[in-house]
Amino acid sequence: MNKFTLLSLMTSILIVFGSCSHKTPKTDRKPLLEVEGKFLYQDELQSVIPPNANDTDSIDIAKSYIQNWVTDVLMYENAKRNITNKDEIEELVENYRKSLTIHQYQQKMIEQRLPKEPAEEDLKTFYAQYSSQLILKENILKGLLLIVPKKAPKIGNVRNWVQSGNAKSLESIEKYSIQNAISYDYFGDKWLSLSEIMKKIPLKIEDPSKFVSSNKFVEMEDSTQHYFLKIESFRVSGQVEPYEMAKDRISTILLNKQKSDFILKFENELYKDAVDNGTVNFFKK
């Protein structure tokens, strides 16, 4: 907003809301208006207007912000004058303030005293102990998927490279795919769901579990494209989830448990120390 536009807007504001003020604004900031002893300052208004906005948009944004700001102040002040359950609100506010303060304190202690990640040994112990509860709900696999135009060159070589899947073949596929592939996904080092892979292949599968367990190499084509799928390893729905897939979830579970145990222990120690050192005074009946 340029100086002329801002000046015009400020003039409009003074005309609409008046120029007198019942309270004194901050001396280091330029006030635009005052409502119920609350001041809206020029820098506040300027901060909500995008630097690249034109004059028309700037004025519209400013007017909308001013109206919302004034309405909010008026609603709050009217509400304070008219509500009858002030004590109840103050109690709710104090309870929220107390809960928020305690929560911030607990989080600070957790950051200072607990490790950010569980030990690898703890993760593997949990996986071994609770693997029966870490069951796959879908089929997963490792491998690669290469999609090339139907008339792409050296299809025979591509077929051999994909079927082989060794380091030299993967290097050949990488070089070939730069100029010829429509899509190349290598996921030999991570698990992907079969459903995610099938989104890229026009193939209907009646028994997904049987498909991944009985196929190491799949080749098909449609009117425009040639598809090569290499399945290096798989796990079917109902089997135990691989450790590398479950690891992040296990880490979250263990971290949450460590935090909960830490807070519970701290609270118990805090209470015990207060009783032992006389901070808590019990009155005799």
N, C-alpha and C positions, 0 to 999 in steps of 0.2 A: 504494500500500500504506500503510495507516495505521500509527501508531506501535505499537499493540497487536499487530497482525499481524506486523510486522517483529520486535518483541521476542519474540513466540512462536517465530518462525522461527529467530531467533538462538539461543534457548534450545535448540531442537531440534538445531541444528547443534553446539552445545557438547556436548550429551549424546552425539551420534553420533560426533563426531570427537575429543572430549576438549578440555580447556581449556589444557593445557600447551603451551608452544612452545619449540623448541630454538634459535630465532633471534629477534632483536628486530625487531618490525615498525616501520614508519615512525611517528614520533611525531605527525605531523599528520593521520593517517588512522586510522579505526577498523577494526581487523581482525575478521573473522568466523571465520576458521579458518586453520590452517597445515598444510601438507603438504610434507614433504621440504624444509623451509626456505623454501617459497614461501607467500606470504600472499594470501588473498582478502579484499578490503576491502569494507566496507559500501557505499561509493559506487559500486563496480564492479557489485555486485549490483543496487543501486537503479536504475542506468542502463539495465538491460535490461528492467525492468518498466514497461509502459505506464502512464502516469498515470491513465488511466481504467479500469484493470483492477480487477475486484472482488477481495475477499479470497481467494476460492477459486482464481481464476485466478492471482493474484499468487503464492500459495504454490506452485502447480504449476510456474509458470515459474521461480521461485527454486530449487526443488528440482532441476529438470531442469538448470538452469545450473550449480548447485553440483556435481552428479554429473558433468557433462561436464568441468567445470574440474578437479575432483579426478582424474578418470580420465586426462585429458590430462597432468597433472603426473606422475602415477604411471607412465604408459606411457613418458614421456620419460626419467624418472629410471631406470626399469628397463632401458630400451634403452641408456642411456649406460653402465650397469654391465655389460651383457652382450654388447654388440657387440665384435667383434675387429678390425674394419677402421676404427679411429678415424682413422688417418692418411689413409686414402682419403676419408673423409667431410670431414675438415678441408680437404683439397685441393679437394674439390668446393665446399665453402662459400667458400673463399678465391677460387676461380675465378669463382663467381657474384658475390661481392662486388666483385671487380675489374671484371667485365663490367658490372655495374649502375652502378658509379661512373663508368666510362668513358662509358656510355650517357647518364647524367645530365649529364656535362660536355659531351658532344657536343650534346645537345639545348639546353643553355644557350647555347652558342656559336652554334648555328643561329638561335635566337630573337633573339640580339643582332645578328647580322651579315647575315642573309639577309632579303629582303623577304617579307612574309607572303603576297603574291599575285604571280604572274608579271605582267609588263607585257602590256598588251593587244596590243601589236605582236608579242610573242613568241607569244602564243596564236594569233593569226591566221596567223603564219608557219608554225607547226606544223600548223595546220589545212590550209593550202594545200599543204604539203609531203607530208602523210600522209593526205590526204582519201580516197585509194583504199583505205585500211584502216579508214575510218570509215563502214561500210556498215550501212544500216538492216536490221534483221531482222524488222520489222513495218511496217505501213502507219500513217502519222501524218497528222493534219489539224489545221487551225485553223478555227474557226467558232463556232457556238452550237447549243444543243439546248434546246428549250422543250417541256415536257410539261404539258398542261392537261386538265381533265376533258372528257369527250366532249361534255357539254352546256354548256361554257363559253361566255360571250357573245362576240360580235364576232369569230368565227372568221375571217371574211373579212379583217378588218383585221389580225388576227394573222398570217395568211398573207402579206399584203402587206408587213408590217413585217419578217418574217423573211427573205423573199425579197430585200428591199431591202438590209438590213444596214447602212444608212448611220447617221450619228450621231443624226439625228432619230428614225429608226425604233428604234434601240437604246434611246433614252430612253423611247419609247412602250412598248417591251417591258418595260423595268424597272418602269415605273409599273403596267402591266397585271399583271405577274407577282406583285406584292405581294399583290393580292387574289384573283387567279384561278389562278395557276400551281401545279401540283403540284411541279414542279422546273424550275429555269432555270439553265443552265450556259453562261456566256460564256467561250470560250477562243480568242477572236480574236487574243490577244496571246501565246499560248503553244501549243506543240505537245502534242497528246494522241494516244495510240494509238487506232486504230479499235476494237480489241478492248475498250478501256475504255468507249468510247461505246456500243458495241453491248450492253453489259451492261444498259443502261437502255431499249433498244428491242427489242421482240419481233419481230425481223426476222432471217431466216436468209439468209446471203450465201454463195453458192457461190464467187465470185471476188472477194475483198476488194480486190485491186489495181484491178480493173476497176470495182468499185463506187465507190471514191473518185475515180477518174479520169474517170468518165462522169456523175457526179451533182454538181450544185451545190446542189440543193434537194431534200429528201426529206420527203414528208408521208405519214403513215399513221395508222391508228386501230385500236383493238381494241374490246372490248365496253365499256370504261370510260374510256379515255383517248385523247387526240389528241396526236400526236408531230410536231414540226417540227424538221428538221435542216438547218442551213445550213453548207455546206462552202465556206469562203473560199479556202483553199489546201491543198495536200496534197503528200506525198511517199510513193512506194510502196516496198515492200520491195525491197531490192537497190540503191536509189539511195544517194547520199552523205548522211549524216546532216547536218541543218542545223547551222550553226555555233553558234547559241544553245543547241542541245541538247547538243552535244559540248563546249562550253566548260568546264563544270565538270570533266569527265573529263580534258580536256587540261590544265587547271590542276593537277590532282593528279599527272599524269604529269610535268609540267615541274618541279613543286615537289620531287617525289621525286628527280628527276635532279639538280636543283640541290643538294639535300642530300647526295646520294651524291658528286657531284663536289667539293663543299666539303670533306667529310670526307677524301676521298682526297688532295686537294691539301694539306690541313692535316697529314695523317700523313706525306706525303712531305717537306714542309718541315720538320717536326719532326725527322725522321730525318736529313735533310741538315744541319740546324743542329747537331744533337748530334755528328755526325761532324766537322764543320768546327771546332767549338769545343772538341773534345777530351773531350766528355762520354762518348763511346764510346771505350773503349780496346781496340784490337785487339792480341792477343798474337801475336808472331812465332813461326812454327813452328821 
